[in-house]
Amino acid sequence: MKIDNRGKFRAASLAAFAFAACASPERSPGTGDAAAGAEGVADLVILGGRVMDPETRLDAVHDVAVAGGRIAAIAEGGLAGRDTIDATGLVVAPGFIDLHAHGQDTVSAKLQALDGVTTALEMEIGVYPVAEWVASREGTAPIHFGATVSHPGARTKLIAGFDVGHSVMTPPGEPSPFEFDAVYGAIDDDQMLELNGLIASGLEEGGLGIGFGITYTPGASRTEIYRVFQLAAAQGAPAYVHIRGENSGGTLGAFQEVIANALATGASLHIVHMNSSADELARLTLEMIRGARDRGIDITTESYPYTAGSTRIESALFDPWEGGTDEEYGRLQWSGTPERLNAESFRRYREEGGWVVIHGRSEETNEWIVAQPDVIVASDGIPYLYQAIHPRGAGTYSRVLGHYVRERGALSLMDALAKMTILPAQRVEGFAPVMARKGRVQIDADADIVVFDPETIIDRATYADPAAPSEGVHYLLVEGIAVVRDGELVPGVYPGRPIVSGAR
């Protein structure tokens, strides 16, 4: 058991409540009974909410007691607490876990808290170096945070000799910090060994796996990517991958590359934002992913619930767009403005650098992807520290619950919650065991809890107003500490902790 400055109370409280919880053989999985209330007084009791735990499929009106940052008891009544929350008519669920949150700053984290997120991880591009970045965030995080080791960042260190840190966190108008040769240059066999050494050091510093943005580093050969997959397998580290662009072997070829690498090396694989990577081939690529999983490959994927994507216009992803027509460029919207691009503005903004929104995917396919029970929900949210760019960083989870569950009926509430909680927790917990206590409303789980109104929760962020906070989250607890109370952020509260490899 982890002991902190609340350790003595935590140990005593959990022992008393856990004993009472085990006393009733009739209870639902992971729940206690009313006798728990007689054993001690909790820090907080959430009263009369609809408790939903996607792992055990518990769905019942219960009280939830919190002591020392953990869930101490779950019972039909009779629990006592120094503080209480009236959750009548509200859902009490595990806090949402975002595997793909580029917005690693306090402003972005607060918007995510209002969207029900208690853990936001930067797994796609990652950071480099890791330890320095983790230290920079401690004490300023409303919710938990963590990141993979960045393959593009390590590549930049190798080729250009400087640290990119968290490369996504650059002010508007400044170019992406990847040095030109680090994006387009090739490396030889000896350099591949050196690159793997840099990445391995990042894993030792707490990186949660290896983050690849292959489409952003077209100079990285298939051999290079395969060698890094070998390292991932040797270290037991999952690979989180943005696949190659469609101009490099086509969409299916890009999926086949990483699935083959996982099969050949034994590495765990997570393919990010399948919706934007596969587009209208989503049904076929998910068939491929499921087929690989059925044959023993540890492979998962994710999506965000929007038909438009977003990235930096100067990145290599837009190289194939050169020479396009005004109509083609009209799919692009300069972030934070209503401006749609044309050939002239596309060239100008590429030289200037900055974020752009990419429209054009179909809502029919988008809804189909959202409804798939094995596709994790992840925001791909972009930082709000400098400017508002895309609504997904503020509204992803409330949009799934409000629009796709309540309004559209595309999937059940329990299935939606599973995609936001237990599935991402299980994706990470093999490399960071602390995540085995998250994504669950069960005794001894961390008290990372969201309390929301299923009848009113909805996203308010739009492409015109990307930073509008979601509505319907009444309370958000991070290890038992209220970050959101009565629908409002609690000022000056930063209980978020780093999630690092090996942490228990």
Secondary structure, DSSP 4 states (H G I P E B T S, - for coil): ----TTHHHHHHHHHHHHHHHTT-TTSPTT---TTHHHH--EEEEEEEEEEEETTTTEEEEEEEEEETTEEEEEESS---EEEEEE-TTSEEEEPEEESBB---SHHHHHHHHTTTEEEEEEEEEEEBSHHHHHHHHTTS-SSEEEEEEEHHHHHHHHHH----BSTT---TTSPPSS-HHHHH----HHHHHHHHHHHHHHHHTT--SEEEEGGG-TTS-HHHHHHHHHHHHHHTPPEEEEPPPTTTTHHHHHHHHHHHHHHHH---EEE--HHHHHGGGHHHHHHHHHHHHHTT--EEEEE-S-S-EEEETTSGGGGGGTT--HHHHTTEEETTS-PBP-HHHHHHHHHH--EEEE----HHHHHHHHH-TTEEE---BPP-SS----THHHHHHHHIIIIIIIIS--S-HHHHHHHHTHHHHHHHHTT-GGGGGSS--STTSB--EEEE-TTT-B----SSSTTPPPB-EEEEEETTEEEEETTEEPTT-----B--TT--
